[in-house]
Amino acid sequence: MSAEIPETVTEHVRADALTPGRTIFVLTSTWAETVERVEVLDGYVNVYTDQTSCYQWQAHEPIRTLTGGAS
């Protein structure tokens, strides 16, 4: 389920540091998606989420994630 999360409880992590269960935010959206599967392939990362989305980022690319503080 998507939830609107304040910017103040987020941080940026490398795409290759994402793990299943992590909450991510993409583009300029304020909506959260939960990571279900992560594939690291030749410097790229494929991230599949509970919104049936698949994103591809370079391994070092910073991705905005939830750190806590919201329910």
KAWORA-V159108 format. One record per backbone hydrogen bond with DSSP energy under -0.5 kcal/mol. CO is the residue of the C=O (numbers start at 1). NH is the residue of the N-H. E is the energy in kcal/mol with one decimal. If there is no record, write none. Layout:
# KAWORA-V159108
co: <CO:CO>
nh: <NH:NH>
e: <E:E>
This chain:
# KAWORA-V159108
co: <3:3:6:7:9:9:11:13:14:15:19:22:23:24:25:26:30:31:33:34:35:37:39:39:41:43:44:45:45:46:46:47:48:48:49:53:55:57:58:59:61:63:64:65>
nh: <5:32:9:10:67:68:65:63:17:18:22:35:66:33:64:29:5:26:24:50:21:48:41:46:44:59:41:47:57:39:48:55:36:37:52:49:47:45:61:16:15:13:25:11>
e: <-0.5:-1.3:-1.5:-1.7:-2.9:-0.8:-3.5:-3.5:-1.9:-1.4:-2.0:-3.1:-2.1:-2.3:-0.6:-1.9:-1.3:-0.5:-3.2:-2.0:-3.2:-2.8:-0.6:-3.0:-2.1:-3.1:-3.0:-0.5:-2.3:-2.7:-0.5:-2.6:-3.3:-1.7:-1.4:-2.2:-3.0:-3.2:-1.8:-2.1:-1.8:-2.4:-2.2:-2.1>
